[in-house]
Amino acid sequence: MRRGWKMALSGGLRCCRRVLSWVPVLVIVLVVLWSYYAYVFELCLVIYLILYHAIFVFFAWTYWKSIFTLPQQPNQKFHLSYTDKERYENEERPEVQKQMLVDMAKKLPVYTRTGSGAVRFCDRCHLIKPDRCHHCSVCAMCVLKMDHHCPWVNNCIGFSNYKFFLQFLAYSVLYCLYIATTVFSYFIKYWRGELPSVRSKFHVLFLLFVACMFFVSLVILFGYHCWLVSRNKTTLEAFCTPVFTSGPEKNGFNLGFIKNIQQVFGDNKKFWLIPIGSSPGDGHSFPMRSMNESQNPLLANEEPWEDNEDDNRDYPEGSSSLAVETET
């Protein structure tokens, strides 16, 4: 009876967590809808409405794609078979378990290790992690090329939607900047007492304040992610240097500025500004700066490294879009 109560309570808490995780998204949606109403219907800046709606459409489109593009998970060949899983779980000797993973991973294109030099294995999903893949405890799954879990889109940002997330940040910055610059003249009129409507005064003040506030924070965040893209890093890799067979290498995936951009946006520049999937590859393997670091990714006799023990601990989820995922 007590066990049943505990299970019911646990299920209720999970349900509440899912509902509450949509609160940040709801806040953003309400603010955007109010800004649309205030700008279009209250101020009615006719000469600005065409460009405003163009920016608004791309802003809403990229936000939608960031929220509802599902994180991509490793395919079946990275999962342990039923037989291998039984063998692994029944084996009590850690060194034998480690060797079992080494033998299973020899057939896979994995070139990164844990901080101790072991094969990166997720004991929750029962799979060998592809390069740049991490387990998100919020989404309860392993996510390919995971960057972070973002509460403002209630989704994991990774290989499948990182391009959309960057575009969302860019169009958000442009949206806030456009509103701030076009409303500023009305703010001057308010300052001089030339606005007769009390309701218009409220919308002018609040629009300018909200636009400027979000613009500053978004510019910082967008600038940070632009720096990450220019170095071909994820947020996680910026905090925890990836480890290759030769040891930690912070620039292991850095291919040069242009190629780094193409790794996110693709080779065809006409798709760079449109939220359509164009990232190259399948998210399971990535070109590296020097292949001599990874000719044999699973040597068992290499000396372990002492630092960067990040693959076997959990990271706390942050409260901003720079939130770091929790990984096994």
Backbone bond lengths (Angstrom), bond angles and torsions (degrees), N, CA, C in turn:
res aa  C-N    CA-C-N  psi(-1)  N-CA   C-N-CA  omega(-1)  CA-C   N-CA-C  phi
1 M - - - 1.463 - - 1.528 110.99 -
2 R 1.345 114.02 -45.74 1.463 118.75 179.70 1.514 110.94 -64.71
3 R 1.340 116.16 -38.29 1.461 119.89 178.48 1.524 111.29 -62.61
4 G 1.360 115.48 -38.96 1.459 119.57 178.33 1.513 112.30 -63.44
5 W 1.337 116.00 -39.15 1.465 119.82 177.08 1.517 111.12 -63.96
6 K 1.327 115.97 -41.13 1.473 120.06 179.93 1.521 111.06 -63.71
7 M 1.332 116.48 -42.11 1.466 119.93 178.88 1.524 110.93 -65.30
8 A 1.327 116.16 -40.33 1.471 119.55 178.71 1.520 110.87 -65.27
9 L 1.343 116.37 -40.89 1.461 120.45 178.83 1.516 111.17 -65.25
10 S 1.335 115.50 -41.93 1.467 119.76 178.34 1.521 111.11 -62.41
11 G 1.338 116.38 -42.57 1.463 120.15 178.11 1.516 111.99 -64.45
12 G 1.349 116.23 -39.05 1.462 119.90 177.88 1.512 112.42 -64.89
13 L 1.337 116.27 -39.26 1.467 120.26 178.81 1.519 111.13 -66.09
14 R 1.339 116.96 -39.90 1.464 119.90 177.96 1.522 110.99 -64.09
15 C 1.319 115.79 -39.73 1.472 120.18 178.71 1.529 110.75 -63.96
16 C 1.340 116.09 -43.75 1.470 120.11 178.59 1.521 110.87 -63.48
17 R 1.327 115.97 -38.02 1.468 119.49 179.73 1.514 110.90 -64.67
18 R 1.354 116.68 -40.79 1.464 119.64 178.64 1.528 110.80 -62.97
19 V 1.341 116.24 -41.81 1.465 120.18 -179.51 1.524 110.28 -65.84
20 L 1.332 116.99 -46.36 1.457 121.21 -177.37 1.529 111.96 -67.36
21 S 1.328 117.32 -26.22 1.474 119.49 -179.79 1.522 111.77 -65.88
22 W 1.337 117.05 -17.57 1.467 120.51 178.64 1.528 112.39 -88.77
23 V 1.330 117.93 -5.30 1.467 120.45 -178.76 1.530 112.07 -60.98
24 P 1.360 120.16 -48.18 1.474 118.63 178.10 1.526 113.07 -58.45
25 V 1.337 116.29 -39.38 1.470 119.67 178.29 1.521 110.10 -63.96
26 L 1.329 116.63 -42.61 1.466 120.57 179.32 1.520 111.17 -62.31
27 V 1.332 117.33 -39.36 1.472 121.13 178.40 1.525 110.21 -61.04
28 I 1.336 116.53 -47.09 1.470 120.51 179.87 1.525 110.60 -61.62
29 V 1.323 116.63 -44.76 1.471 120.58 -178.82 1.527 110.97 -61.80
30 L 1.328 117.20 -43.33 1.465 120.43 -179.81 1.528 111.54 -65.02
31 V 1.328 116.77 -41.71 1.468 120.20 178.70 1.519 110.37 -62.99
32 V 1.334 116.68 -43.21 1.466 120.63 -179.44 1.531 110.92 -66.07
33 L 1.334 116.83 -43.19 1.467 119.41 178.85 1.517 111.58 -63.79
34 W 1.332 116.89 -39.13 1.468 119.04 176.62 1.525 110.63 -65.20
35 S 1.336 117.23 -42.37 1.468 119.42 -179.79 1.523 110.73 -62.26
36 Y 1.348 115.87 -36.72 1.467 119.25 177.66 1.532 110.39 -64.53
37 Y 1.315 116.22 -46.09 1.471 120.36 179.27 1.533 111.30 -61.23
38 A 1.320 115.70 -47.03 1.463 119.57 -176.93 1.524 111.37 -64.51
39 Y 1.324 116.26 -41.66 1.467 120.30 -175.67 1.525 111.36 -73.46
40 V 1.334 116.86 -44.04 1.465 120.86 -171.83 1.533 111.93 -84.77
41 F 1.341 116.95 -43.03 1.461 119.76 -171.49 1.526 113.66 -99.10
42 E 1.334 117.29 -32.52 1.461 118.73 -178.44 1.531 111.48 -86.80
43 L 1.334 116.56 -53.27 1.467 119.05 -179.30 1.523 111.07 -82.03
44 C 1.336 116.00 -34.63 1.471 121.01 175.32 1.530 111.19 52.51
45 L 1.335 115.25 57.28 1.463 120.91 179.75 1.523 108.52 -83.89
46 V 1.315 115.63 82.55 1.466 121.83 -168.25 1.521 112.18 -57.38
47 I 1.297 117.88 -42.79 1.465 120.38 -175.20 1.520 112.24 -68.40
48 Y 1.321 116.99 -16.89 1.464 120.49 -179.37 1.528 112.93 -99.99
49 L 1.349 118.12 -8.49 1.463 120.55 -167.78 1.522 114.08 -68.83
50 I 1.320 118.51 -31.99 1.475 120.32 -177.86 1.529 110.56 -64.00
51 L 1.331 116.45 -52.58 1.461 119.84 179.50 1.520 111.08 -66.91
52 Y 1.336 115.62 -35.87 1.459 119.55 178.45 1.522 110.83 -58.90
53 H 1.322 117.46 -46.14 1.459 120.56 -178.10 1.526 111.54 -68.71
54 A 1.317 117.57 -32.98 1.463 119.70 176.52 1.532 110.38 -63.09
55 I 1.325 116.45 -46.20 1.468 120.53 178.22 1.524 110.18 -65.35
56 F 1.320 116.45 -41.50 1.470 120.95 -178.28 1.531 111.56 -62.04
57 V 1.324 117.06 -41.20 1.464 121.14 -179.38 1.526 110.60 -62.77
58 F 1.336 117.33 -46.47 1.467 120.07 179.79 1.525 111.21 -68.30
59 F 1.331 116.95 -36.10 1.458 120.76 176.42 1.529 110.57 -61.60
60 A 1.328 116.94 -49.09 1.466 121.17 -178.97 1.524 111.23 -67.19
61 W 1.323 116.54 -38.61 1.475 121.69 -179.22 1.529 110.64 -62.92
62 T 1.331 117.09 -47.57 1.463 120.04 -178.62 1.525 111.75 -69.95
63 Y 1.335 116.61 -33.34 1.467 119.50 176.92 1.527 110.04 -65.68
64 W 1.308 116.72 -43.03 1.460 121.84 177.80 1.536 110.10 -59.85
65 K 1.335 116.68 -46.39 1.467 120.42 -178.95 1.524 111.36 -64.72
66 S 1.319 117.44 -36.39 1.466 120.71 178.59 1.524 111.27 -65.58
67 I 1.321 116.38 -36.30 1.466 120.93 -177.98 1.521 111.94 -77.16
68 F 1.322 117.63 -45.82 1.456 120.94 -167.07 1.525 114.91 -104.85
69 T 1.329 118.11 2.94 1.461 119.80 170.52 1.521 108.07 -82.21
70 L 1.309 116.80 114.37 1.460 121.00 -174.73 1.523 111.12 -68.38
71 P 1.331 117.01 141.78 1.474 119.64 175.03 1.529 110.14 -61.09
72 Q 1.306 115.93 140.74 1.460 120.10 -179.03 1.525 109.77 -88.45
73 Q 1.317 116.57 133.09 1.456 122.87 -178.76 1.523 110.67 -103.72
74 P 1.332 116.97 158.63 1.476 119.90 177.74 1.523 111.09 -60.23
75 N 1.331 115.80 145.57 1.459 118.72 -179.84 1.531 111.17 -76.40
76 Q 1.307 115.60 178.91 1.462 121.14 -167.76 1.522 113.74 -65.11
77 K 1.332 117.96 -27.98 1.462 118.73 -175.31 1.529 112.72 -68.76
78 F 1.341 117.80 -15.28 1.459 121.14 176.68 1.531 111.82 -89.10
79 H 1.323 117.12 -10.60 1.460 121.30 178.46 1.523 109.91 -83.66
80 L 1.313 115.65 145.82 1.453 120.06 174.67 1.524 109.46 -70.80
81 S 1.311 115.53 138.08 1.458 119.51 174.55 1.526 109.24 -68.15
82 Y 1.316 115.54 166.79 1.469 119.41 -178.99 1.529 110.56 -59.99
83 T 1.336 116.36 -40.99 1.470 120.22 -179.95 1.521 110.89 -66.17
84 D 1.327 117.14 -46.90 1.466 120.70 179.92 1.525 111.33 -63.29
85 K 1.320 116.18 -38.77 1.466 119.97 178.84 1.526 110.97 -63.12
86 E 1.340 116.95 -42.55 1.459 120.80 177.69 1.520 110.90 -62.96
87 R 1.307 116.90 -45.30 1.471 121.15 179.38 1.526 110.93 -61.17
88 Y 1.326 115.95 -43.56 1.464 120.54 -177.58 1.525 111.50 -66.05
89 E 1.329 117.01 -43.67 1.458 120.49 -177.10 1.528 112.03 -73.09
90 N 1.322 117.27 -29.24 1.463 120.23 -179.88 1.519 113.11 -82.70
91 E 1.327 116.58 -15.91 1.462 120.29 179.31 1.531 109.95 -80.01
92 E 1.316 116.63 127.03 1.463 121.45 -176.40 1.517 113.57 -96.95
93 R 1.310 117.52 -14.68 1.465 120.60 -177.40 1.531 109.47 -89.73
94 P 1.340 118.20 117.42 1.475 121.44 -177.61 1.522 113.57 -58.18
95 E 1.339 117.07 -37.89 1.467 119.12 -177.93 1.526 111.26 -67.53
96 V 1.351 116.58 -33.31 1.466 119.78 177.17 1.525 110.20 -71.99
97 Q 1.337 116.98 -39.76 1.459 120.30 175.71 1.522 111.40 -59.35
98 K 1.320 115.67 -41.99 1.467 120.54 179.53 1.516 110.47 -62.20
99 Q 1.337 117.12 -42.80 1.457 120.79 -179.47 1.527 111.15 -68.28
100 M 1.318 116.54 -34.03 1.458 120.07 176.82 1.527 110.75 -62.10
101 L 1.330 116.28 -42.93 1.465 119.90 178.43 1.524 111.10 -65.75
102 V 1.335 116.15 -38.22 1.466 120.05 177.85 1.520 110.34 -60.71
103 D 1.332 116.48 -45.41 1.462 120.30 -179.17 1.525 111.36 -65.05
104 M 1.336 117.23 -40.60 1.463 120.31 -179.64 1.525 112.07 -69.92
105 A 1.337 115.72 -32.06 1.469 119.41 -175.35 1.525 113.04 -83.53
106 K 1.324 117.77 -10.23 1.464 119.82 -179.91 1.520 112.42 -62.14
107 K 1.323 116.40 -24.42 1.458 120.62 -178.84 1.529 112.43 -89.05
108 L 1.337 116.63 -0.87 1.456 120.49 -174.58 1.533 111.45 -111.04
109 P 1.342 117.55 150.85 1.479 120.76 179.14 1.525 112.07 -81.82
110 V 1.335 117.19 65.56 1.460 121.40 179.00 1.517 108.96 -114.99
111 Y 1.335 116.09 130.83 1.456 121.39 -173.59 1.521 112.81 -126.65
112 T 1.296 117.80 3.98 1.458 120.60 178.54 1.517 109.37 -114.60
113 R 1.323 115.18 158.35 1.457 122.33 -177.03 1.516 110.63 -127.31
114 T 1.313 114.55 175.21 1.457 119.87 167.74 1.521 108.54 -77.25
115 G 1.305 116.72 175.35 1.457 120.01 178.96 1.510 113.22 -62.58
116 S 1.331 117.27 -25.25 1.466 121.08 -179.62 1.513 112.54 -91.14
117 G 1.337 117.03 0.45 1.457 120.63 178.91 1.508 114.24 91.82
118 A 1.341 117.94 5.21 1.459 121.35 -178.70 1.523 111.12 -85.96
119 V 1.326 115.56 165.19 1.459 121.08 174.71 1.528 108.73 -66.06
120 R 1.325 116.61 136.32 1.462 121.23 -179.57 1.526 109.26 -76.32
121 F 1.334 115.61 109.76 1.458 122.17 -175.14 1.514 110.01 -125.46
122 C 1.335 116.87 134.16 1.463 121.97 176.86 1.525 108.75 -98.73
123 D 1.325 116.58 112.80 1.459 119.87 -177.82 1.525 112.32 -80.86
124 R 1.330 118.15 -2.43 1.465 120.93 175.10 1.529 110.88 -92.27
125 C 1.325 116.08 -44.29 1.463 120.64 179.35 1.527 112.05 -90.82
126 H 1.345 116.95 -10.47 1.464 123.22 -179.33 1.528 111.08 57.28
127 L 1.318 114.39 55.59 1.460 119.76 177.97 1.521 110.78 -145.52
128 I 1.300 114.72 156.24 1.461 121.27 172.28 1.517 107.47 -84.89
129 K 1.308 116.85 123.51 1.466 120.46 -172.76 1.524 111.33 -72.74
130 P 1.328 117.13 128.30 1.469 119.35 169.44 1.527 109.97 -63.99
131 D 1.318 116.39 163.39 1.462 120.55 177.37 1.527 110.35 -55.74
132 R 1.330 115.87 135.32 1.463 124.72 176.37 1.529 113.13 71.42
133 C 1.310 116.87 6.87 1.466 121.24 176.70 1.523 109.18 -90.25
134 H 1.331 116.55 141.68 1.461 121.65 179.24 1.523 109.36 -141.67
135 H 1.312 115.28 158.24 1.463 121.08 178.71 1.527 109.53 -93.10
136 C 1.323 116.04 128.21 1.461 121.54 176.50 1.519 108.18 -101.42
137 S 1.317 116.47 119.30 1.462 120.06 -179.52 1.525 111.99 -73.57
138 V 1.327 117.95 -20.78 1.464 120.91 177.73 1.527 110.11 -72.53
139 C 1.340 116.13 -46.68 1.462 121.04 178.72 1.524 112.39 -85.58
140 A 1.354 116.30 -12.63 1.473 122.39 179.46 1.526 111.36 59.15
141 M 1.323 116.49 45.89 1.461 121.33 178.35 1.517 109.88 -157.89
142 C 1.320 115.38 160.84 1.454 120.92 171.54 1.526 108.24 -86.17
143 V 1.329 116.45 134.08 1.460 122.19 -173.89 1.526 109.37 -119.47
144 L 1.327 116.03 128.90 1.461 121.04 -179.99 1.528 111.07 -66.82
145 K 1.323 115.72 133.73 1.461 123.56 -179.55 1.535 110.24 44.93
146 M 1.306 115.22 54.83 1.459 119.64 -176.60 1.521 110.28 -69.37
147 D 1.331 115.53 132.97 1.458 121.78 175.99 1.526 110.49 -98.52
148 H 1.325 116.91 -55.38 1.462 122.17 177.81 1.522 108.87 -171.51
149 H 1.305 115.94 167.37 1.465 120.71 171.45 1.528 107.28 -99.44
150 C 1.326 115.80 121.47 1.464 121.02 -174.06 1.526 110.36 -105.01
151 P 1.325 118.39 115.41 1.470 119.92 178.78 1.524 112.99 -67.80
152 W 1.337 118.53 -23.51 1.466 121.11 -177.30 1.517 112.51 -75.03
153 V 1.317 117.41 -15.12 1.467 120.89 171.80 1.526 110.47 -118.56
154 N 1.334 116.62 -0.80 1.471 122.48 -179.33 1.520 111.13 50.33
155 N 1.321 115.03 48.19 1.462 119.52 -176.42 1.518 109.36 -157.32
156 C 1.312 115.04 158.60 1.457 120.79 172.77 1.525 108.95 -82.17
157 I 1.313 116.16 133.60 1.460 120.94 176.19 1.520 107.80 -97.04
158 G 1.319 115.47 119.49 1.457 120.24 -177.24 1.521 111.34 -152.64
159 F 1.326 115.58 -152.07 1.465 120.61 -174.33 1.528 111.95 -57.53
160 S 1.322 117.70 -40.38 1.466 120.73 -172.50 1.522 113.92 -74.29
161 N 1.343 118.19 -23.88 1.472 118.96 -173.56 1.527 114.21 -137.40
162 Y 1.338 118.35 11.52 1.462 119.00 -179.54 1.529 111.28 -65.21
163 K 1.320 117.64 -37.24 1.469 120.81 176.47 1.523 110.20 -60.16
164 F 1.337 117.25 -44.78 1.463 121.08 -179.56 1.533 110.99 -64.53
165 F 1.328 116.44 -37.24 1.461 120.43 179.30 1.525 110.84 -65.14
166 L 1.323 117.30 -42.68 1.473 120.36 177.28 1.524 110.85 -63.40
167 Q 1.321 116.64 -42.51 1.463 119.94 178.20 1.522 110.82 -64.34
168 F 1.319 116.83 -38.46 1.463 120.56 176.70 1.526 110.77 -60.25
169 L 1.325 117.43 -44.05 1.465 120.50 177.72 1.528 110.85 -62.61
170 A 1.330 116.49 -43.18 1.470 120.42 -178.42 1.530 111.12 -63.72
171 Y 1.331 117.01 -47.29 1.460 119.80 -179.19 1.528 111.67 -71.85
172 S 1.328 117.44 -26.23 1.467 120.10 174.25 1.523 110.67 -66.76
173 V 1.328 115.93 -44.25 1.466 120.39 176.82 1.525 110.29 -60.35
174 L 1.331 116.54 -45.73 1.466 120.87 -179.60 1.526 110.79 -64.56
175 Y 1.318 117.15 -39.85 1.464 122.51 179.64 1.529 111.01 -61.67
176 C 1.326 115.96 -48.62 1.471 120.22 179.89 1.533 111.48 -65.66
177 L 1.314 116.29 -41.04 1.463 120.09 -179.91 1.523 110.80 -64.35
178 Y 1.326 117.27 -42.16 1.464 120.92 -178.99 1.523 110.70 -64.34
179 I 1.333 116.78 -44.27 1.466 119.98 179.34 1.526 110.60 -63.26
180 A 1.345 116.59 -45.34 1.465 120.53 -177.21 1.526 111.52 -62.02
181 T 1.325 116.54 -43.77 1.473 119.30 -176.54 1.533 111.73 -71.46
182 T 1.332 117.42 -37.98 1.465 119.12 -177.84 1.536 112.51 -79.13
183 V 1.318 117.61 -24.88 1.464 121.04 179.55 1.531 111.45 -85.99
184 F 1.337 115.95 -17.36 1.465 119.40 -174.16 1.527 112.37 -60.14
185 S 1.321 117.08 -36.81 1.465 119.43 179.50 1.527 110.82 -64.03
186 Y 1.328 116.96 -33.98 1.462 120.52 176.84 1.528 111.17 -72.44
187 F 1.325 115.78 -30.10 1.460 119.45 175.19 1.530 110.42 -65.12
188 I 1.335 116.48 -38.54 1.470 120.79 176.68 1.528 109.95 -62.94
189 K 1.336 115.80 -41.65 1.474 119.10 177.59 1.527 111.19 -62.83
190 Y 1.333 115.71 -40.04 1.465 119.63 177.25 1.524 110.13 -63.00
191 W 1.322 116.71 -41.81 1.460 121.43 -179.03 1.537 111.09 -62.47
192 R 1.312 115.56 -34.03 1.469 120.54 179.81 1.526 112.44 -88.05
193 G 1.325 116.90 -1.32 1.462 120.21 179.98 1.499 114.07 76.69
194 E 1.337 117.75 26.58 1.458 121.63 -176.90 1.524 113.06 -96.70
195 L 1.344 116.67 0.63 1.461 119.76 177.24 1.520 109.24 -98.41
196 P 1.330 118.13 112.69 1.470 119.99 -175.97 1.523 113.60 -75.40
197 S 1.327 117.43 -32.01 1.459 120.70 -174.30 1.530 111.01 -81.41
198 V 1.330 115.17 127.75 1.467 120.02 177.31 1.514 110.54 -66.41
199 R 1.341 116.95 -38.99 1.465 120.72 179.97 1.523 111.04 -65.10
200 S 1.313 117.59 -38.40 1.461 121.13 177.79 1.523 110.95 -64.64
201 K 1.321 116.44 -36.26 1.470 119.65 178.16 1.530 110.59 -61.29
202 F 1.315 116.27 -43.36 1.470 120.22 179.67 1.516 110.79 -61.62
203 H 1.329 117.23 -47.54 1.458 120.50 -177.13 1.529 111.65 -65.63
204 V 1.317 116.72 -38.83 1.469 119.88 178.49 1.520 110.59 -62.43
205 L 1.329 116.34 -49.23 1.465 120.36 -179.15 1.525 111.99 -61.81
206 F 1.320 115.48 -47.34 1.457 119.19 -174.98 1.530 111.60 -71.75
207 L 1.325 116.86 -39.16 1.467 119.70 176.97 1.525 111.14 -59.30
208 L 1.319 116.68 -47.49 1.462 120.48 -178.91 1.523 111.24 -64.56
209 F 1.322 116.48 -43.02 1.463 120.46 -179.54 1.526 111.15 -63.64
210 V 1.333 117.43 -49.68 1.470 120.99 -178.20 1.521 111.15 -65.03
211 A 1.338 116.74 -42.28 1.463 120.32 -179.42 1.531 111.01 -62.56
212 C 1.313 116.90 -44.12 1.470 120.00 179.84 1.524 111.65 -67.83
213 M 1.320 116.67 -40.62 1.459 120.70 -179.75 1.527 111.13 -62.38
214 F 1.329 116.57 -49.42 1.459 119.70 179.50 1.526 111.54 -68.58
215 F 1.319 117.27 -33.71 1.463 120.29 -179.69 1.527 111.14 -60.85
216 V 1.318 117.01 -45.81 1.469 120.56 -178.32 1.527 110.98 -61.91
217 S 1.337 116.77 -48.38 1.465 120.00 -178.04 1.524 111.76 -67.21
218 L 1.343 116.19 -38.31 1.462 119.63 -178.74 1.525 112.34 -71.41
219 V 1.323 117.24 -35.56 1.470 119.99 177.38 1.527 110.57 -61.78
220 I 1.329 116.06 -41.98 1.470 119.95 178.87 1.525 110.42 -63.87
221 L 1.326 116.54 -46.84 1.462 120.71 -179.10 1.525 111.39 -65.66
222 F 1.333 116.63 -43.60 1.458 120.37 179.75 1.524 110.67 -64.90
223 G 1.328 117.15 -40.71 1.457 120.54 177.63 1.512 112.24 -61.60
224 Y 1.334 116.11 -39.60 1.463 120.48 178.61 1.526 110.96 -63.57
225 H 1.322 116.81 -44.33 1.462 119.20 -179.45 1.532 111.63 -71.82
226 C 1.307 118.10 -29.57 1.463 119.90 172.80 1.531 110.33 -63.32
227 W 1.321 116.48 -39.92 1.469 120.64 176.40 1.527 110.19 -63.88
228 L 1.336 116.94 -41.83 1.469 119.94 177.98 1.527 111.04 -61.37
229 V 1.334 117.03 -44.53 1.460 120.76 -179.99 1.525 110.43 -62.88
230 S 1.321 117.31 -40.74 1.473 120.68 -179.43 1.516 112.16 -64.59
231 R 1.345 117.32 -22.52 1.468 122.05 178.20 1.527 111.93 -104.52
232 N 1.346 116.81 0.24 1.459 122.39 -176.84 1.532 111.19 54.91
233 K 1.329 115.14 50.99 1.455 121.87 178.08 1.521 109.49 -120.84
234 T 1.316 115.17 156.67 1.455 120.74 167.66 1.525 107.87 -99.98
235 T 1.325 115.99 169.48 1.462 119.30 177.18 1.526 110.71 -59.73
236 L 1.321 116.31 -40.51 1.466 120.22 179.39 1.514 111.38 -63.72
237 E 1.333 116.77 -40.91 1.467 120.24 -179.11 1.516 111.69 -71.21
238 A 1.327 117.28 -24.78 1.458 119.93 175.64 1.527 110.89 -70.66
239 F 1.340 116.32 -32.12 1.460 120.79 179.06 1.524 112.34 -87.01
240 C 1.326 117.05 -36.64 1.468 122.04 -177.55 1.529 108.81 -128.75
241 T 1.301 116.28 108.92 1.457 121.78 -176.99 1.523 111.28 -59.55
242 P 1.338 118.49 129.68 1.468 119.93 177.86 1.521 111.36 -65.47
243 V 1.319 115.37 146.69 1.466 121.69 -178.50 1.520 109.26 -109.33
244 F 1.324 115.53 127.00 1.455 121.66 176.34 1.532 108.78 -105.73
245 T 1.310 116.71 -176.72 1.460 119.39 -177.95 1.528 112.50 -64.16
246 S 1.317 116.70 -25.47 1.467 120.34 178.91 1.523 112.21 -90.72
247 G 1.325 117.31 -4.13 1.462 120.79 -179.69 1.513 111.71 123.96
248 P 1.320 117.77 -176.49 1.468 121.53 179.33 1.530 111.46 -62.40
249 E 1.326 116.03 138.40 1.461 121.49 178.96 1.521 108.52 -146.46
250 K 1.337 116.42 105.23 1.463 120.70 -175.29 1.522 112.86 -69.35
251 N 1.336 117.59 -22.11 1.468 120.21 179.84 1.526 111.76 -109.82
252 G 1.318 115.96 28.29 1.460 119.92 -175.33 1.516 114.60 -61.66
253 F 1.330 118.21 -29.42 1.460 121.34 -178.96 1.527 112.66 -107.45
254 N 1.319 117.29 6.62 1.464 121.68 -178.49 1.524 109.51 -76.91
255 L 1.339 116.91 115.04 1.461 122.41 -176.84 1.519 112.87 -105.81
256 G 1.323 117.65 0.51 1.456 121.39 -172.20 1.518 109.64 109.41
257 F 1.314 116.73 154.18 1.466 122.27 -169.62 1.531 113.25 -54.57
258 I 1.340 117.75 -52.93 1.462 120.87 -175.74 1.526 111.38 -65.62
259 K 1.332 116.69 -46.49 1.465 119.86 -179.32 1.525 111.57 -66.50
260 N 1.324 116.52 -31.61 1.466 119.26 176.85 1.526 111.09 -63.90
261 I 1.332 116.26 -42.09 1.463 120.37 177.29 1.524 110.62 -64.11
262 Q 1.324 116.40 -40.31 1.459 120.63 -179.43 1.521 111.59 -67.00
263 Q 1.312 118.31 -25.24 1.458 121.45 177.26 1.528 111.97 -65.26
264 V 1.323 116.99 -22.89 1.466 121.54 178.48 1.524 111.24 -101.30
265 F 1.334 116.76 -45.43 1.469 120.66 -171.72 1.520 114.02 -99.85
266 G 1.312 118.36 -12.70 1.456 121.14 -179.64 1.520 112.85 91.34
267 D 1.332 115.56 176.57 1.467 121.14 -176.72 1.526 113.05 -82.74
268 N 1.327 117.33 -27.42 1.466 121.80 -175.63 1.535 109.82 -86.19
269 K 1.309 116.95 107.97 1.467 121.25 -174.51 1.525 113.25 -66.99
270 K 1.330 118.37 -20.00 1.470 118.99 -178.48 1.529 111.82 -70.96
271 F 1.335 117.10 -12.95 1.459 120.91 177.65 1.528 112.94 -100.36
272 W 1.318 117.46 0.41 1.470 120.23 -174.40 1.525 112.17 -65.75
273 L 1.335 118.03 -33.95 1.461 121.28 -176.50 1.514 113.02 -97.03
274 I 1.329 117.36 -3.89 1.464 121.87 -177.07 1.524 109.35 -106.63
275 P 1.331 118.11 133.41 1.470 120.44 -179.69 1.522 113.45 -75.14
276 I 1.322 114.35 67.41 1.463 122.43 175.58 1.522 106.93 -124.01
277 G 1.322 116.66 135.22 1.461 120.25 -177.78 1.519 112.33 -58.36
278 S 1.318 117.72 121.31 1.469 121.61 -179.69 1.527 111.89 -142.83
279 S 1.346 117.34 9.14 1.457 120.00 179.39 1.520 109.51 -68.52
280 P 1.327 118.84 135.26 1.472 120.66 -177.22 1.525 111.78 -74.25
281 G 1.328 115.06 155.58 1.456 120.07 175.91 1.509 113.40 85.57
282 D 1.333 114.23 -175.06 1.461 120.62 -178.53 1.519 112.71 -114.43
283 G 1.338 117.46 4.11 1.456 120.98 177.88 1.512 114.67 84.66
284 H 1.339 117.85 -2.00 1.458 120.60 -177.88 1.533 112.85 -96.06
285 S 1.316 116.30 -24.47 1.473 120.34 177.90 1.520 108.48 -146.95
286 F 1.332 115.26 154.31 1.456 121.08 -173.85 1.524 109.99 -140.11
287 P 1.339 116.67 145.57 1.472 118.80 174.90 1.517 110.46 -63.94
288 M 1.334 115.53 144.86 1.459 120.42 -176.85 1.518 111.05 -118.69
289 R 1.310 114.59 161.72 1.461 121.18 -177.24 1.518 111.60 -59.74
290 S 1.294 116.47 -41.05 1.457 120.55 -178.49 1.514 108.92 -144.12
291 M 1.316 117.11 114.91 1.453 120.22 -177.91 1.523 112.58 -69.62
292 N 1.324 117.84 -15.58 1.461 118.38 179.57 1.517 111.42 -70.44
293 E 1.341 117.20 -10.84 1.451 120.24 174.77 1.517 111.69 -77.97
294 S 1.343 115.75 -13.92 1.460 117.66 -170.40 1.527 113.66 -137.80
295 Q 1.327 117.97 29.99 1.446 119.72 179.68 1.522 111.88 -62.21
296 N 1.310 115.95 -40.94 1.459 120.25 174.98 1.514 107.76 -129.56
297 P 1.323 118.20 93.51 1.458 120.81 -170.20 1.511 114.96 -72.51
298 L 1.328 117.34 -11.35 1.451 118.34 -170.15 1.527 112.81 -125.79
299 L 1.313 116.48 39.56 1.455 119.28 175.96 1.516 109.69 -66.26
300 A 1.282 115.14 130.62 1.467 118.30 -175.59 1.512 112.99 -89.16
301 N 1.336 117.16 -14.89 1.467 119.01 -173.29 1.509 113.62 -101.30
302 E 1.349 117.66 13.29 1.462 119.12 178.50 1.512 110.99 -79.10
303 E 1.297 116.18 153.02 1.451 120.74 178.58 1.528 109.72 -72.12
304 P 1.329 119.27 135.98 1.471 121.20 179.50 1.512 111.10 -72.62
305 W 1.346 115.26 154.46 1.453 120.90 175.99 1.508 109.32 -96.35
306 E 1.295 117.19 147.47 1.452 121.14 -173.04 1.519 113.19 -84.60
307 D 1.353 116.68 -29.91 1.451 118.68 -173.99 1.515 110.89 -96.97
308 N 1.349 114.38 179.31 1.459 122.61 173.31 1.516 113.08 62.94
309 E 1.323 117.95 41.57 1.466 122.07 177.86 1.530 109.76 -79.34
310 D 1.336 115.70 63.00 1.456 118.48 -173.25 1.513 114.16 -98.18
311 D 1.342 118.28 -13.47 1.451 119.25 -174.41 1.521 113.40 -83.68
312 N 1.310 117.52 -3.54 1.454 119.76 -178.87 1.517 112.31 -125.76
313 R 1.322 116.85 25.00 1.451 119.32 175.39 1.516 109.54 -138.53
314 D 1.296 115.93 162.97 1.466 121.79 -179.26 1.509 110.26 -96.57
315 Y 1.333 115.93 140.79 1.448 122.34 174.27 1.517 108.52 -100.84
316 P 1.340 118.29 141.23 1.467 118.92 176.88 1.507 110.55 -73.09
317 E 1.324 116.06 143.24 1.461 120.33 177.13 1.516 109.44 -76.06
318 G 1.337 116.77 131.70 1.455 121.27 -179.67 1.508 111.42 -81.08
319 S 1.313 115.81 171.70 1.461 120.37 -178.12 1.513 112.04 -97.60
320 S 1.322 117.94 -5.33 1.455 121.10 178.45 1.501 108.92 -114.19
321 S 1.350 116.61 -178.48 1.443 120.04 -179.36 1.513 111.78 -73.42
322 L 1.310 118.56 -1.83 1.450 121.21 170.88 1.521 110.79 -91.55
323 A 1.309 116.88 14.84 1.455 121.14 -176.92 1.512 110.17 -58.19
324 V 1.315 117.28 131.37 1.436 122.64 -179.56 1.517 108.68 -89.11
325 E 1.353 116.98 137.38 1.449 120.09 -178.40 1.499 111.68 -70.23
326 T 1.333 115.02 166.96 1.448 120.44 175.45 1.511 108.09 -105.47
327 E 1.299 115.63 124.97 1.448 120.33 -169.31 1.505 110.48 -122.34
328 T 1.310 114.97 145.19 1.460 119.01 172.76 1.505 109.37 -89.68
